[in-house]
């Protein structure tokens, strides 16, 4: 794969379009040393960024949770994201906005740093291996647990919180799995390293409440889509010992979309009607121009 710093195109950096290869930072940037960065992952489908406003709102909120303010309005950030896609000639792509503390101060204290923002976009069709999508991906247990909400700003999409995700995903891939499933600090099932998780039993959807991890925009969308189809959705604590009772399982996220899970450690699942139905419904929703016409728009998109 072409390294990310050796590509061509334009990156929106602090309000200006900068040639891709010139969008560089100093090595003494605060965020590199202390994890003071927040980011988003969004996708454009056929020229429209799905849930753009919800993602931008979360970016601004994530920064607040890390005790810094983004020096651009949500409207300006929305426009910059769309412009970034257009400027790069992209209509179907992944979009990565990021905000971070700069190099003005390099200590735990960061009150004198400036906050920077960049937005990049690139083509990125699928998160998981195409042929795994039908059979279901394989997950192992992650080495680390998600910190509890009183131990970290768990509602923020913060760079530093991904340290345990990267370690866990690397170990999983090295051992031949596709991803790792993380528990929360109490031992209940939390989420995968970059996606939320759902289970199916007797036609009912179950998912853990997002009390110590990201309440994903895809997660909220899937809950709304399922309910609009008359599928009951239960948010409840799920323990590893409960897994045997579920027949289907899938993970959801902007990058993962809706991906069936075929295995979690020793437990096997059979991707079925409910999972495939939601894959189709999600795929139609993200591509629909007027979402409310085809679907009751999930609250997350309307607010
Ligand atoms: N959890 C984690 C750790 C993630 O990185 C992501 C992807 N942003 C999600 C959940 C899903 O969030 P969303 O549906 O908003 O992309």
py3Dmol code that shows the C-alpha trace and the ligand (Angstrom):
import py3Dmol

protein = """\
ATOM      1  CA  UNK A   1       0.000   0.000   0.000  1.00  0.00           C
ATOM      2  CA  UNK A   2       1.211   3.484  -0.874  1.00  0.00           C
ATOM      3  CA  UNK A   3       2.318   5.173   2.378  1.00  0.00           C
ATOM      4  CA  UNK A   4      -0.008   7.952   3.472  1.00  0.00           C
ATOM      5  CA  UNK A   5       2.677  10.630   3.269  1.00  0.00           C
ATOM      6  CA  UNK A   6       3.609   9.691  -0.301  1.00  0.00           C
ATOM      7  CA  UNK A   7       0.302  10.387  -1.967  1.00  0.00           C
ATOM      8  CA  UNK A   8      -0.904  13.262  -4.071  1.00  0.00           C
ATOM      9  CA  UNK A   9      -3.873  15.536  -3.644  1.00  0.00           C
ATOM     10  CA  UNK A  10      -4.919  18.280  -1.246  1.00  0.00           C
ATOM     11  CA  UNK A  11      -5.331  18.338   2.510  1.00  0.00           C
ATOM     12  CA  UNK A  12      -7.325  21.063   4.240  1.00  0.00           C
ATOM     13  CA  UNK A  13      -4.928  22.287   6.926  1.00  0.00           C
ATOM     14  CA  UNK A  14      -5.854  25.152   9.260  1.00  0.00           C
ATOM     15  CA  UNK A  15      -8.118  26.711   6.656  1.00  0.00           C
ATOM     16  CA  UNK A  16      -5.980  26.299   3.540  1.00  0.00           C
ATOM     17  CA  UNK A  17      -5.692  23.577   0.947  1.00  0.00           C
ATOM     18  CA  UNK A  18      -2.122  22.310   1.242  1.00  0.00           C
ATOM     19  CA  UNK A  19      -0.433  19.942  -1.233  1.00  0.00           C
ATOM     20  CA  UNK A  20      -0.798  16.451   0.315  1.00  0.00           C
ATOM     21  CA  UNK A  21       2.954  15.831   0.717  1.00  0.00           C
ATOM     22  CA  UNK A  22       3.503  19.190   2.459  1.00  0.00           C
ATOM     23  CA  UNK A  23       0.916  18.640   5.234  1.00  0.00           C
ATOM     24  CA  UNK A  24       3.598  17.935   7.872  1.00  0.00           C
ATOM     25  CA  UNK A  25       4.073  18.483  11.618  1.00  0.00           C
ATOM     26  CA  UNK A  26       7.063  19.197  13.835  1.00  0.00           C
ATOM     27  CA  UNK A  27       8.347  16.235  15.896  1.00  0.00           C
ATOM     28  CA  UNK A  28       7.775  18.228  19.093  1.00  0.00           C
ATOM     29  CA  UNK A  29       4.038  18.507  18.504  1.00  0.00           C
ATOM     30  CA  UNK A  30       2.129  18.115  21.787  1.00  0.00           C
ATOM     31  CA  UNK A  31      -0.351  15.595  20.363  1.00  0.00           C
ATOM     32  CA  UNK A  32       2.421  13.218  19.286  1.00  0.00           C
ATOM     33  CA  UNK A  33       3.846  13.086  22.801  1.00  0.00           C
ATOM     34  CA  UNK A  34       0.739  13.338  24.964  1.00  0.00           C
ATOM     35  CA  UNK A  35      -2.110  12.069  22.771  1.00  0.00           C
ATOM     36  CA  UNK A  36      -3.896  15.422  22.704  1.00  0.00           C
ATOM     37  CA  UNK A  37      -5.781  14.810  19.486  1.00  0.00           C
ATOM     38  CA  UNK A  38      -9.334  13.994  18.456  1.00  0.00           C
ATOM     39  CA  UNK A  39     -10.510  12.762  15.098  1.00  0.00           C
ATOM     40  CA  UNK A  40     -13.418  11.546  13.013  1.00  0.00           C
ATOM     41  CA  UNK A  41     -13.982   8.975  10.322  1.00  0.00           C
ATOM     42  CA  UNK A  42     -16.736   9.734   7.836  1.00  0.00           C
ATOM     43  CA  UNK A  43     -17.691   8.380   4.447  1.00  0.00           C
ATOM     44  CA  UNK A  44     -18.951   9.987   1.274  1.00  0.00           C
ATOM     45  CA  UNK A  45     -21.297   7.816  -0.794  1.00  0.00           C
ATOM     46  CA  UNK A  46     -22.131   8.963  -4.319  1.00  0.00           C
ATOM     47  CA  UNK A  47     -21.214  12.564  -3.533  1.00  0.00           C
ATOM     48  CA  UNK A  48     -22.912  12.910  -0.125  1.00  0.00           C
ATOM     49  CA  UNK A  49     -21.176  12.582   3.249  1.00  0.00           C
ATOM     50  CA  UNK A  50     -23.329  10.348   5.412  1.00  0.00           C
ATOM     51  CA  UNK A  51     -24.241  11.888   8.803  1.00  0.00           C
ATOM     52  CA  UNK A  52     -21.790  14.764   8.249  1.00  0.00           C
ATOM     53  CA  UNK A  53     -23.357  17.015  10.886  1.00  0.00           C
ATOM     54  CA  UNK A  54     -23.387  14.260  13.513  1.00  0.00           C
ATOM     55  CA  UNK A  55     -19.695  13.507  12.908  1.00  0.00           C
ATOM     56  CA  UNK A  56     -18.693  17.170  13.084  1.00  0.00           C
ATOM     57  CA  UNK A  57     -20.713  17.624  16.268  1.00  0.00           C
ATOM     58  CA  UNK A  58     -18.880  14.651  17.795  1.00  0.00           C
ATOM     59  CA  UNK A  59     -15.494  16.070  16.736  1.00  0.00           C
ATOM     60  CA  UNK A  60     -16.221  19.356  18.502  1.00  0.00           C
ATOM     61  CA  UNK A  61     -17.558  17.494  21.560  1.00  0.00           C
ATOM     62  CA  UNK A  62     -14.516  15.177  21.629  1.00  0.00           C
ATOM     63  CA  UNK A  63     -12.227  18.230  21.711  1.00  0.00           C
ATOM     64  CA  UNK A  64     -14.231  19.718  24.596  1.00  0.00           C
ATOM     65  CA  UNK A  65     -13.853  16.439  26.485  1.00  0.00           C
ATOM     66  CA  UNK A  66     -10.079  16.725  25.985  1.00  0.00           C
ATOM     67  CA  UNK A  67     -10.237  20.300  27.294  1.00  0.00           C
ATOM     68  CA  UNK A  68      -9.601  22.172  24.084  1.00  0.00           C
ATOM     69  CA  UNK A  69     -11.724  24.146  21.643  1.00  0.00           C
ATOM     70  CA  UNK A  70     -11.645  23.775  17.868  1.00  0.00           C
ATOM     71  CA  UNK A  71     -11.151  27.237  16.328  1.00  0.00           C
ATOM     72  CA  UNK A  72     -13.719  26.637  13.549  1.00  0.00           C
ATOM     73  CA  UNK A  73     -17.491  26.524  13.642  1.00  0.00           C
ATOM     74  CA  UNK A  74     -19.353  23.308  12.856  1.00  0.00           C
ATOM     75  CA  UNK A  75     -20.678  24.912   9.652  1.00  0.00           C
ATOM     76  CA  UNK A  76     -17.130  25.819   8.562  1.00  0.00           C
ATOM     77  CA  UNK A  77     -15.897  22.292   9.298  1.00  0.00           C
ATOM     78  CA  UNK A  78     -18.809  20.753   7.372  1.00  0.00           C
ATOM     79  CA  UNK A  79     -18.064  22.925   4.371  1.00  0.00           C
ATOM     80  CA  UNK A  80     -14.331  22.165   4.587  1.00  0.00           C
ATOM     81  CA  UNK A  81     -15.039  18.406   4.596  1.00  0.00           C
ATOM     82  CA  UNK A  82     -17.185  18.642   1.468  1.00  0.00           C
ATOM     83  CA  UNK A  83     -14.627  20.937  -0.218  1.00  0.00           C
ATOM     84  CA  UNK A  84     -11.855  18.464   0.582  1.00  0.00           C
ATOM     85  CA  UNK A  85     -13.682  15.698  -1.304  1.00  0.00           C
ATOM     86  CA  UNK A  86     -14.437  17.978  -4.251  1.00  0.00           C
ATOM     87  CA  UNK A  87     -10.902  19.343  -4.427  1.00  0.00           C
ATOM     88  CA  UNK A  88      -9.573  15.781  -4.649  1.00  0.00           C
ATOM     89  CA  UNK A  89     -12.169  14.733  -7.224  1.00  0.00           C
ATOM     90  CA  UNK A  90     -13.669  12.120  -4.860  1.00  0.00           C
ATOM     91  CA  UNK A  91     -17.309  11.035  -4.726  1.00  0.00           C
ATOM     92  CA  UNK A  92     -16.934   7.795  -2.802  1.00  0.00           C
ATOM     93  CA  UNK A  93     -14.303   8.068  -0.115  1.00  0.00           C
ATOM     94  CA  UNK A  94     -13.304   7.982   3.525  1.00  0.00           C
ATOM     95  CA  UNK A  95     -12.796  11.361   5.220  1.00  0.00           C
ATOM     96  CA  UNK A  96     -10.533  11.928   8.205  1.00  0.00           C
ATOM     97  CA  UNK A  97     -10.838  15.229  10.101  1.00  0.00           C
ATOM     98  CA  UNK A  98      -8.368  15.597  12.985  1.00  0.00           C
ATOM     99  CA  UNK A  99      -7.751  18.330  15.576  1.00  0.00           C
ATOM    100  CA  UNK A 100      -4.707  18.453  17.817  1.00  0.00           C
ATOM    101  CA  UNK A 101      -2.583  20.552  20.136  1.00  0.00           C
ATOM    102  CA  UNK A 102       0.498  22.029  18.438  1.00  0.00           C
ATOM    103  CA  UNK A 103       4.177  22.515  19.300  1.00  0.00           C
ATOM    104  CA  UNK A 104       4.009  25.810  21.245  1.00  0.00           C
ATOM    105  CA  UNK A 105       4.374  23.993  24.552  1.00  0.00           C
ATOM    106  CA  UNK A 106       5.769  20.515  25.249  1.00  0.00           C
ATOM    107  CA  UNK A 107       4.796  19.461  28.738  1.00  0.00           C
ATOM    108  CA  UNK A 108       1.863  17.738  30.351  1.00  0.00           C
ATOM    109  CA  UNK A 109       0.378  21.178  30.786  1.00  0.00           C
ATOM    110  CA  UNK A 110      -0.842  22.421  27.410  1.00  0.00           C
ATOM    111  CA  UNK A 111      -2.586  25.716  28.053  1.00  0.00           C
ATOM    112  CA  UNK A 112      -0.314  27.633  25.647  1.00  0.00           C
ATOM    113  CA  UNK A 113      -0.647  25.314  22.681  1.00  0.00           C
ATOM    114  CA  UNK A 114      -2.540  26.287  19.528  1.00  0.00           C
ATOM    115  CA  UNK A 115      -5.179  23.948  18.219  1.00  0.00           C
ATOM    116  CA  UNK A 116      -4.793  22.794  14.617  1.00  0.00           C
ATOM    117  CA  UNK A 117      -7.264  21.088  12.326  1.00  0.00           C
ATOM    118  CA  UNK A 118      -6.760  19.046   9.173  1.00  0.00           C
ATOM    119  CA  UNK A 119      -9.115  17.175   6.873  1.00  0.00           C
ATOM    120  CA  UNK A 120      -7.948  14.531   4.408  1.00  0.00           C
ATOM    121  CA  UNK A 121      -9.967  12.254   2.125  1.00  0.00           C
ATOM    122  CA  UNK A 122      -9.061   9.161   0.143  1.00  0.00           C
ATOM    123  CA  UNK A 123     -10.760   6.266  -1.626  1.00  0.00           C
ATOM    124  CA  UNK A 124     -11.340   3.393   0.830  1.00  0.00           C
ATOM    125  CA  UNK A 125     -13.860   0.807  -0.274  1.00  0.00           C
ATOM    126  CA  UNK A 126     -14.000  -1.853   2.482  1.00  0.00           C
ATOM    127  CA  UNK A 127     -12.599  -2.157   6.014  1.00  0.00           C
ATOM    128  CA  UNK A 128     -12.570  -5.955   6.106  1.00  0.00           C
ATOM    129  CA  UNK A 129     -11.554  -8.524   3.529  1.00  0.00           C
ATOM    130  CA  UNK A 130     -14.308  -8.776   0.869  1.00  0.00           C
ATOM    131  CA  UNK A 131     -14.695 -12.581   1.004  1.00  0.00           C
ATOM    132  CA  UNK A 132     -14.959 -12.476   4.806  1.00  0.00           C
ATOM    133  CA  UNK A 133     -18.017 -10.269   4.600  1.00  0.00           C
ATOM    134  CA  UNK A 134     -20.422 -13.096   3.683  1.00  0.00           C
ATOM    135  CA  UNK A 135     -18.944 -15.778   5.934  1.00  0.00           C
ATOM    136  CA  UNK A 136     -18.310 -13.427   8.825  1.00  0.00           C
ATOM    137  CA  UNK A 137     -15.098 -12.111  10.346  1.00  0.00           C
ATOM    138  CA  UNK A 138     -13.255 -13.895  13.162  1.00  0.00           C
ATOM    139  CA  UNK A 139     -12.666 -12.156  16.494  1.00  0.00           C
ATOM    140  CA  UNK A 140     -10.474 -13.123  19.425  1.00  0.00           C
ATOM    141  CA  UNK A 141     -10.533 -11.633  22.924  1.00  0.00           C
ATOM    142  CA  UNK A 142      -8.542  -8.435  23.304  1.00  0.00           C
ATOM    143  CA  UNK A 143      -5.665  -8.260  25.751  1.00  0.00           C
ATOM    144  CA  UNK A 144      -6.895  -4.957  27.228  1.00  0.00           C
ATOM    145  CA  UNK A 145     -10.244  -3.814  28.593  1.00  0.00           C
ATOM    146  CA  UNK A 146     -11.900  -0.485  27.823  1.00  0.00           C
ATOM    147  CA  UNK A 147     -11.333   1.966  30.676  1.00  0.00           C
ATOM    148  CA  UNK A 148     -14.428   2.956  32.640  1.00  0.00           C
ATOM    149  CA  UNK A 149     -15.987   6.400  32.109  1.00  0.00           C
ATOM    150  CA  UNK A 150     -14.447   7.648  35.356  1.00  0.00           C
ATOM    151  CA  UNK A 151     -10.964   6.577  34.203  1.00  0.00           C
ATOM    152  CA  UNK A 152     -10.890   8.221  30.742  1.00  0.00           C
ATOM    153  CA  UNK A 153     -12.975  10.504  28.476  1.00  0.00           C
ATOM    154  CA  UNK A 154     -14.567   7.447  26.873  1.00  0.00           C
ATOM    155  CA  UNK A 155     -17.180   9.385  24.879  1.00  0.00           C
ATOM    156  CA  UNK A 156     -14.408  11.197  22.978  1.00  0.00           C
ATOM    157  CA  UNK A 157     -12.977   9.862  19.746  1.00  0.00           C
ATOM    158  CA  UNK A 158      -9.527  10.639  21.079  1.00  0.00           C
ATOM    159  CA  UNK A 159      -6.239   9.500  19.565  1.00  0.00           C
ATOM    160  CA  UNK A 160      -4.824   8.367  22.921  1.00  0.00           C
ATOM    161  CA  UNK A 161      -7.690   5.981  23.591  1.00  0.00           C
ATOM    162  CA  UNK A 162      -6.667   3.947  20.529  1.00  0.00           C
ATOM    163  CA  UNK A 163      -3.401   2.733  22.077  1.00  0.00           C
ATOM    164  CA  UNK A 164      -5.123  -0.368  23.479  1.00  0.00           C
ATOM    165  CA  UNK A 165      -7.090  -0.859  20.258  1.00  0.00           C
ATOM    166  CA  UNK A 166      -3.978  -0.918  18.081  1.00  0.00           C
ATOM    167  CA  UNK A 167      -2.178  -3.358  20.406  1.00  0.00           C
ATOM    168  CA  UNK A 168      -5.237  -5.630  20.499  1.00  0.00           C
ATOM    169  CA  UNK A 169      -5.867  -5.508  16.750  1.00  0.00           C
ATOM    170  CA  UNK A 170      -2.193  -6.161  15.952  1.00  0.00           C
ATOM    171  CA  UNK A 171      -2.168  -9.254  18.190  1.00  0.00           C
ATOM    172  CA  UNK A 172      -5.444 -10.445  16.590  1.00  0.00           C
ATOM    173  CA  UNK A 173      -4.127 -10.102  13.043  1.00  0.00           C
ATOM    174  CA  UNK A 174      -0.810 -11.712  13.938  1.00  0.00           C
ATOM    175  CA  UNK A 175      -2.758 -14.722  15.256  1.00  0.00           C
ATOM    176  CA  UNK A 176      -4.887 -14.964  12.092  1.00  0.00           C
ATOM    177  CA  UNK A 177      -8.027 -13.197  13.362  1.00  0.00           C
ATOM    178  CA  UNK A 178      -9.640 -10.143  11.794  1.00  0.00           C
ATOM    179  CA  UNK A 179     -10.202  -8.140  14.967  1.00  0.00           C
ATOM    180  CA  UNK A 180     -10.357  -8.323  18.762  1.00  0.00           C
ATOM    181  CA  UNK A 181     -13.377  -7.997  21.032  1.00  0.00           C
ATOM    182  CA  UNK A 182     -12.803  -5.816  24.080  1.00  0.00           C
ATOM    183  CA  UNK A 183     -14.459  -6.160  27.475  1.00  0.00           C
ATOM    184  CA  UNK A 184     -15.273  -3.227  29.735  1.00  0.00           C
ATOM    185  CA  UNK A 185     -13.711  -2.740  33.148  1.00  0.00           C
ATOM    186  CA  UNK A 186     -16.419  -4.935  34.758  1.00  0.00           C
ATOM    187  CA  UNK A 187     -15.812  -7.867  32.391  1.00  0.00           C
ATOM    188  CA  UNK A 188     -18.907  -7.295  30.200  1.00  0.00           C
ATOM    189  CA  UNK A 189     -18.609  -7.191  26.397  1.00  0.00           C
ATOM    190  CA  UNK A 190     -17.854  -3.664  25.151  1.00  0.00           C
ATOM    191  CA  UNK A 191     -16.902  -3.348  21.460  1.00  0.00           C
ATOM    192  CA  UNK A 192     -14.385  -4.308  18.793  1.00  0.00           C
ATOM    193  CA  UNK A 193     -11.251  -2.181  18.315  1.00  0.00           C
ATOM    194  CA  UNK A 194     -12.949   0.201  15.873  1.00  0.00           C
ATOM    195  CA  UNK A 195     -16.600  -0.837  15.717  1.00  0.00           C
ATOM    196  CA  UNK A 196     -19.608  -1.487  17.969  1.00  0.00           C
ATOM    197  CA  UNK A 197     -21.143  -4.948  18.315  1.00  0.00           C
ATOM    198  CA  UNK A 198     -24.647  -6.469  18.041  1.00  0.00           C
ATOM    199  CA  UNK A 199     -25.997  -9.961  18.719  1.00  0.00           C
ATOM    200  CA  UNK A 200     -29.197 -11.721  17.645  1.00  0.00           C
ATOM    201  CA  UNK A 201     -31.342 -14.154  19.638  1.00  0.00           C
ATOM    202  CA  UNK A 202     -34.847 -15.233  18.602  1.00  0.00           C
ATOM    203  CA  UNK A 203     -35.209 -12.286  16.213  1.00  0.00           C
ATOM    204  CA  UNK A 204     -34.226  -9.723  18.888  1.00  0.00           C
ATOM    205  CA  UNK A 205     -31.143  -7.496  18.612  1.00  0.00           C
ATOM    206  CA  UNK A 206     -28.912  -7.107  21.667  1.00  0.00           C
ATOM    207  CA  UNK A 207     -26.112  -4.593  22.081  1.00  0.00           C
ATOM    208  CA  UNK A 208     -24.157  -3.354  25.120  1.00  0.00           C
ATOM    209  CA  UNK A 209     -25.034   0.129  26.432  1.00  0.00           C
ATOM    210  CA  UNK A 210     -22.223   2.557  25.483  1.00  0.00           C
ATOM    211  CA  UNK A 211     -21.373   3.491  29.053  1.00  0.00           C
ATOM    212  CA  UNK A 212     -17.595   3.243  28.582  1.00  0.00           C
ATOM    213  CA  UNK A 213     -17.048   3.394  24.834  1.00  0.00           C
ATOM    214  CA  UNK A 214     -18.053   5.338  21.738  1.00  0.00           C
ATOM    215  CA  UNK A 215     -21.796   5.393  21.052  1.00  0.00           C
ATOM    216  CA  UNK A 216     -21.113   5.058  17.334  1.00  0.00           C
ATOM    217  CA  UNK A 217     -23.127   6.958  14.774  1.00  0.00           C
ATOM    218  CA  UNK A 218     -23.525   3.691  12.855  1.00  0.00           C
ATOM    219  CA  UNK A 219     -24.679   1.983  16.072  1.00  0.00           C
ATOM    220  CA  UNK A 220     -27.356   4.628  16.576  1.00  0.00           C
ATOM    221  CA  UNK A 221     -28.350   4.392  12.912  1.00  0.00           C
ATOM    222  CA  UNK A 222     -28.667   0.585  13.063  1.00  0.00           C
ATOM    223  CA  UNK A 223     -30.799   0.750  16.217  1.00  0.00           C
ATOM    224  CA  UNK A 224     -33.132   3.225  14.481  1.00  0.00           C
ATOM    225  CA  UNK A 225     -33.230   1.179  11.261  1.00  0.00           C
ATOM    226  CA  UNK A 226     -33.988  -2.029  13.175  1.00  0.00           C
ATOM    227  CA  UNK A 227     -36.750  -0.421  15.241  1.00  0.00           C
ATOM    228  CA  UNK A 228     -38.285   1.105  12.102  1.00  0.00           C
ATOM    229  CA  UNK A 229     -38.494  -2.455  10.767  1.00  0.00           C
ATOM    230  CA  UNK A 230     -40.267  -3.691  13.864  1.00  0.00           C
ATOM    231  CA  UNK A 231     -37.177  -5.472  15.207  1.00  0.00           C
ATOM    232  CA  UNK A 232     -36.882  -5.262  18.978  1.00  0.00           C
ATOM    233  CA  UNK A 233     -33.564  -3.815  20.174  1.00  0.00           C
ATOM    234  CA  UNK A 234     -32.359  -4.411  23.717  1.00  0.00           C
ATOM    235  CA  UNK A 235     -29.411  -2.494  25.194  1.00  0.00           C
ATOM    236  CA  UNK A 236     -28.132  -4.693  27.995  1.00  0.00           C
ATOM    237  CA  UNK A 237     -24.999  -5.944  29.678  1.00  0.00           C
ATOM    238  CA  UNK A 238     -23.697  -9.005  27.825  1.00  0.00           C
ATOM    239  CA  UNK A 239     -21.164 -11.277  29.472  1.00  0.00           C
ATOM    240  CA  UNK A 240     -18.782 -13.613  27.594  1.00  0.00           C
ATOM    241  CA  UNK A 241     -20.686 -16.531  29.197  1.00  0.00           C
ATOM    242  CA  UNK A 242     -23.871 -15.360  27.406  1.00  0.00           C
ATOM    243  CA  UNK A 243     -22.422 -15.787  23.913  1.00  0.00           C
ATOM    244  CA  UNK A 244     -23.651 -19.367  23.441  1.00  0.00           C
ATOM    245  CA  UNK A 245     -27.259 -18.145  23.416  1.00  0.00           C
ATOM    246  CA  UNK A 246     -26.829 -15.917  20.334  1.00  0.00           C
ATOM    247  CA  UNK A 247     -27.153 -17.143  16.745  1.00  0.00           C
ATOM    248  CA  UNK A 248     -26.005 -14.085  14.756  1.00  0.00           C
ATOM    249  CA  UNK A 249     -23.470 -11.370  15.491  1.00  0.00           C
ATOM    250  CA  UNK A 250     -22.229  -8.343  13.575  1.00  0.00           C
ATOM    251  CA  UNK A 251     -20.078  -5.270  14.106  1.00  0.00           C
ATOM    252  CA  UNK A 252     -20.905  -1.755  12.894  1.00  0.00           C
ATOM    253  CA  UNK A 253     -18.949   1.414  12.245  1.00  0.00           C
ATOM    254  CA  UNK A 254     -18.369   4.037   9.599  1.00  0.00           C
ATOM    255  CA  UNK A 255     -15.480   2.051   8.136  1.00  0.00           C
ATOM    256  CA  UNK A 256     -16.790  -1.450   8.952  1.00  0.00           C
ATOM    257  CA  UNK A 257     -20.373  -0.537   7.891  1.00  0.00           C
ATOM    258  CA  UNK A 258     -22.332  -3.670   8.918  1.00  0.00           C
ATOM    259  CA  UNK A 259     -19.968  -6.647   8.983  1.00  0.00           C
ATOM    260  CA  UNK A 260     -21.123 -10.152   9.966  1.00  0.00           C
ATOM    261  CA  UNK A 261     -19.130 -11.969  12.636  1.00  0.00           C
ATOM    262  CA  UNK A 262     -18.648 -15.713  12.123  1.00  0.00           C
ATOM    263  CA  UNK A 263     -16.615 -16.439  15.226  1.00  0.00           C
ATOM    264  CA  UNK A 264     -15.649 -15.004  18.616  1.00  0.00           C
ATOM    265  CA  UNK A 265     -12.913 -17.198  20.092  1.00  0.00           C
ATOM    266  CA  UNK A 266     -14.607 -20.625  20.539  1.00  0.00           C
ATOM    267  CA  UNK A 267     -18.151 -19.384  19.733  1.00  0.00           C
ATOM    268  CA  UNK A 268     -19.475 -19.725  16.172  1.00  0.00           C
ATOM    269  CA  UNK A 269     -22.230 -17.587  14.626  1.00  0.00           C
ATOM    270  CA  UNK A 270     -24.098 -18.007  11.366  1.00  0.00           C
ATOM    271  CA  UNK A 271     -24.701 -14.713   9.548  1.00  0.00           C
ATOM    272  CA  UNK A 272     -28.441 -14.844   8.825  1.00  0.00           C
ATOM    273  CA  UNK A 273     -31.546 -13.042   7.620  1.00  0.00           C
ATOM    274  CA  UNK A 274     -31.513 -10.305  10.230  1.00  0.00           C
ATOM    275  CA  UNK A 275     -27.861  -9.418   9.647  1.00  0.00           C
ATOM    276  CA  UNK A 276     -28.154  -9.441   5.849  1.00  0.00           C
ATOM    277  CA  UNK A 277     -31.392  -7.423   6.033  1.00  0.00           C
ATOM    278  CA  UNK A 278     -29.645  -4.709   8.038  1.00  0.00           C
ATOM    279  CA  UNK A 279     -26.626  -4.746   5.709  1.00  0.00           C
ATOM    280  CA  UNK A 280     -28.978  -3.980   2.831  1.00  0.00           C
ATOM    281  CA  UNK A 281     -30.968  -1.378   4.752  1.00  0.00           C
ATOM    282  CA  UNK A 282     -27.802   0.436   5.870  1.00  0.00           C
ATOM    283  CA  UNK A 283     -26.317   0.327   2.383  1.00  0.00           C
ATOM    284  CA  UNK A 284     -29.527   1.845   0.956  1.00  0.00           C
ATOM    285  CA  UNK A 285     -29.748   4.520   3.660  1.00  0.00           C
ATOM    286  CA  UNK A 286     -26.177   5.807   3.273  1.00  0.00           C
ATOM    287  CA  UNK A 287     -26.706   6.122  -0.477  1.00  0.00           C
ATOM    288  CA  UNK A 288     -30.165   7.654  -0.362  1.00  0.00           C
ATOM    289  CA  UNK A 289     -30.426  11.342  -1.231  1.00  0.00           C
ATOM    290  CA  UNK A 290     -33.518  11.963   0.831  1.00  0.00           C
ATOM    291  CA  UNK A 291     -33.162   9.560   3.732  1.00  0.00           C
ATOM    292  CA  UNK A 292     -36.497  10.520   5.288  1.00  0.00           C
ATOM    293  CA  UNK A 293     -38.399   9.485   2.161  1.00  0.00           C
ATOM    294  CA  UNK A 294     -37.165   5.901   2.218  1.00  0.00           C
ATOM    295  CA  UNK A 295     -36.660   5.523   5.950  1.00  0.00           C
ATOM    296  CA  UNK A 296     -37.769   7.295   9.087  1.00  0.00           C
ATOM    297  CA  UNK A 297     -34.540   9.276   9.583  1.00  0.00           C
ATOM    298  CA  UNK A 298     -32.691   8.165  12.711  1.00  0.00           C
ATOM    299  CA  UNK A 299     -32.716  10.890  15.355  1.00  0.00           C
ATOM    300  CA  UNK A 300     -28.936  11.157  15.144  1.00  0.00           C
ATOM    301  CA  UNK A 301     -29.225  12.373  11.541  1.00  0.00           C
ATOM    302  CA  UNK A 302     -32.113  14.730  12.121  1.00  0.00           C
ATOM    303  CA  UNK A 303     -30.906  16.552  15.255  1.00  0.00           C
TER     304      UNK A 303
END
"""
ligand_1 = """\
16
LIG
N -15.855 2.286 18.441
C -14.627 2.653 18.058
C -13.479 2.420 18.984
C -14.423 3.245 16.811
O -13.195 3.612 16.428
C -15.522 3.441 15.958
C -15.319 4.074 14.613
N -15.373 5.465 14.711
C -16.790 3.046 16.395
C -16.929 2.465 17.644
C -17.996 3.254 15.533
O -18.298 4.614 15.456
P -19.037 5.233 14.179
O -20.186 4.347 13.885
O -19.458 6.578 14.643
O -18.051 5.256 13.073
"""
view = py3Dmol.view(width=600, height=400)
view.addModel(protein, "pdb")
view.setStyle({"model": 0}, {"cartoon": {"style": "trace"}})
view.addModel(ligand_1, "xyz")
view.setStyle({"model": 1}, {"stick": {}})
view.zoomTo()
view.show()
